[in-house]
Amino acid sequence: MKTEALSGDILQGEGEVSLPWWRQRRRQHIDWCTVWFCIMGAALVGITVLAIANIASAELADPAHLLEVALSSEVIGSVLLTFVAGANAVLLLILFGTPLAYVLARSRPSRFKGVVESIVDIPLILPHTVAGLLVYLLFMRRGWLGAPLSEIGLSFEDAYPGTVVAMLFVASPFFVNTMREGFEKVPVHLENVARTLGAGTFTTFRTVTLPLSLRHMYSGAVLAWGRAIGEFAGVIMIAYYPFIISTLIYYSFTTDGIHTSRSIAFVVILVSFAVFYLLRRMTRYLGRYDDRV
């Protein structure tokens, strides 16, 4: 019996080994749904790749001019100003948007909740010029908030605070909605267990809910930051100066033409790709968990 089983295993193993590689490949099942999904997705990604390749081919043909533009103090200062202003807007969103997202996630459905959610989403559907006009009318020197704040020395017109507040306004839905989805995925019974053990509402939020939502907070912050640094019309309405990168490209296009503005745009593409690639890579080390069933 042992000899027969052993000989059968050997024959089976020899049969598998003796099959040619092309016949073994044919045995594998091809998931055509995934193949077509990849093809359709590649078409969308391909548009971005073609657009970048188009500008890259023109800029790499004159690397001396590209290097001169990239190392200019005006471009470096504008890039740093844009990134820092966007980061400040995101910090304010984390401070004020996180409590709002938690309340929206834990409150029961009602007409009032629907109204608040619609107000949060308004910057998503407004044209950028309308969003900039709203920010300008509110924070200008004679505005409802701009007038009292200017009396204490905080000016928004053609000033850095104006850039930050415009970025905050247009980026707020991205952070609040992402953070709200993260809070909704945290089971309520975990919070109830913490409360039965004597934890208060804020302690439960700080020790249970927020740690389980860190990945969503990080993703929402990255999305909001990307939306903030890419804003143009909302910023230019209230703070044309100091130049952020989008304003600098527009100014360079209207004064020097396409050559210099294209070089600045290519530098921004390279820097943005490198920064966001690093930020996306960091997500694997933040809030490691797998909530798939």
N, C-alpha and C positions, 0 to 999 in steps of 0.2 A: 504493500500500500504506500509506504513511504517512497519506494523507488518510482512507482507510477506517478505520484504527486510531484516528485522532483523532476522526473522527465517531462511531465506536462508543463511545469513552470519554465523549464529550459527551452522547450519548443515554443512556448508562448513568447518568451523573451527574445528568442532568435527570430521569430516572425515579426515582432515589432521593430527589431533592429534592422532586419533585412529590407524593410519598406524604404523606397527612395524618399528623399526629402520633399520632392514636389507632391507626392501622394499624401504624405503626412500633412502638408499645408492644406491640401484640399479637404482633409477631414475637419479642419477647424471651421466653426460656424462664423459666417460674416454677418454682422449686425448692420443691415442696410439702413435702418433708421438712423443709427449714430453716424454712419457715413454721410448721409444726406444732410443731417444736421450740421456736420462739420463743414460741408461744402457751402451751405447757406450762410453759416456764421463767417466762413472765410471771405465771402463776398462783402460782408459788412466791414470786416477788419481790413480787407484789401483796399477799400476806398481811402482809409486813413493812411495805409502804407504807401499808396500811390501819391497821395498829396504830399507826404513827407519826402518821398523819393524825388518828386518834382522840384521842390525847393532845395533839397540837398544837392542835386546835380548841378544846379545853378551856382550855389554857394561854394561848393568844393572846387569849382573851376577857377575860383579866385581866392585861394586860402589866405593870401596876404591881407586883402581887404577884410575878410571875415575875422581874422585874428586881431586886426586893428580895432574893429568895432567891438569885439568881445572884450578886449582889455581896456576900453575907454572908461574913464571914471564915471561918465554920465550913465552908461548902460549898467555898470556894476552897482552904482548907487541906486538906480531905479529898480533893479531886480531885488536888491536887499530891502528897499522900502516896500515893495509890493508884498514880498513874502512876510515881512515883519508885521505890516498892517493887517494882512490876512490872518496871521497867527493871533494878533490881538483881538480881532473880531471873533475868532473861534473861542478864545478864552472867555470872552464875555458871553458867548452862546452857551458854553459849558456851565457857567455860573448861573445864568438866568434861564436857559433853555432846558436844562436837566430837570429842575422842579416842575416846569410846565409839562414836560413829556411824561413825568411820573403821574401827575394829576390826571392827564388825559388817558393814560393807560389804565388807571385804577378806578376812574369814575364810571358810573353806569351810563348807558346810552340815553341821551335826552336831546331836546331841541337846543338847549343852551350849549351842550357839548358840541353839537354839530356846527353851531355858529362859530364857536371858538376855533374848531378845526378848520373851518372855511377861512377864517381870518388869518390863521397861520399859513395857509396855502396861497394867500393872495399874491405874494411876491413871485410865485411860480408861474402864474398866468398873466401877470402884467407885462406889457412891453417895457423894455429896459429904460426907455426915456420917461415913461410914466412913473416907474419906480424912482428914478432919479429926481423927478419933479416933486414927488411926495416927500422925499428926504430933504430936498432943498427948501420947500415951503415950511417944513416943520423946524428945521435947524438953521435957517438963515437968521441974520441979525434981528429981523423983525418977526421971526416965527414964534410959535407958541412955546417951544423949548429953547430955541436959539436966543431969544431976547433975555430971559432970566439967566441963562448960562453965560451969556456974553458979559453980563454985569459982574460976574465973579472971575472974569478973565479967560473963559473957555470959549474960543471962537472956532467955528466950523467951516466958514466960507474960505476957500483956498487955503486950507490948513489940514494938518495931519488928522485931527479928530474927525473932520468931515469925510476923509477917505475911509476911516475905520467904520464910521456909522453907516456909510453907504454899503460897504462890504457886508456888514452885519445884517442889514435889512434884506439884501438879496439872498444871503446864504442861510438865513434862519430856518426856512422850511426843510432844508436838507438835513440839518442836525436834529431838529425837533422830531420829525417824522421817523428818522432812523432810530433815535433814542426811544421813542414811544414803542416801536415794534420790539425793541430789545426788552423793555420792561414788560410788555405783554407776554413774552415767552417765558418769563420767570413765573413758576407756579405760585398761585396765591397761598396755597396751603403751607409752603415753606415760610412765608411771612407770618402766617397764623401760628405755626409752631414756635417761631422765635418770640412772638408776643406771649404765648402761654408760659414761656420760660422767664418772663419778666422784662423782656426788652421793649423799649418804647418805640414809637413810630419812626423817629429819626435813627435810633440805633439799629432797628431792623433794616431800614433803608441802607444804612452805611455798611452793615456787616453781612447782609444777605443779598438784597436786591441789586445794589450797585456792583459788587464784585462779579455777579453772574451776568451783568450787562456791559462789562468793560469792552468786550469785542465790538458791540454795537456802538458804544460811545466813540471808540477809536475810528470805526468806519464812518460814522456820521461826521466826526471832526475832519477826517481826510476829505470827504465829499464837500463839506462846507468850506474848507480851506481852498480846495480847487475851484469852487464856484466863486469865492471871494476874490482870489487873485486874478481870475479871468474877467472880472466885471469892467466895463468901460463906460457905458452911458450913464449908469447910476452914479459913478464917481465923478465923471466930468461935469455933471450938472452942478455939483456943490463944491468940488475941489479939483479944478483944472491943474492947479499947482499945490503941492509939489508933484512932479511927474511920477506916476506909477508906470509900469512897463507898457500897458495898453495905451495910455495917453502919450507916452514917448514914441511909440510906433506910429500913432496917428499924426503926431506933430512932425516926425521925421518924414512921413509919406507926403504931407502937404508942403513941406519946405524943401526937402532934398530929393524927393522922388522915390521910386520903387527900390533902387539899388541899396541904399542904406537901411531903409525900413525892412526890407527882406532879410538883410543880414541880422538885424536885431531880432526879428521874428525867429530865425533859425537858431540863434543863441538861446532864446527863451524855450524853444522846443527841446533842445538838448538838455538844458538845466532842469526843466520841468519833468522830462522823462526820467532823468537820473534820480531826482528827489522822490517822485511818486513811486518809482520802482523800489527804492529803499523803504519807503513807508509801507508798501504792500508786503514786502518781505518780512517786515516786523510783525505783521499780524499773526504769523505762525507761532510767535513767542508770547503773544498776549492773549490771556483768557483761553488757554487750551481746553477745549471740550468738544464733544461731538454729540449734537442733539438729534442726529438722524435716527429713525426707528429701523 
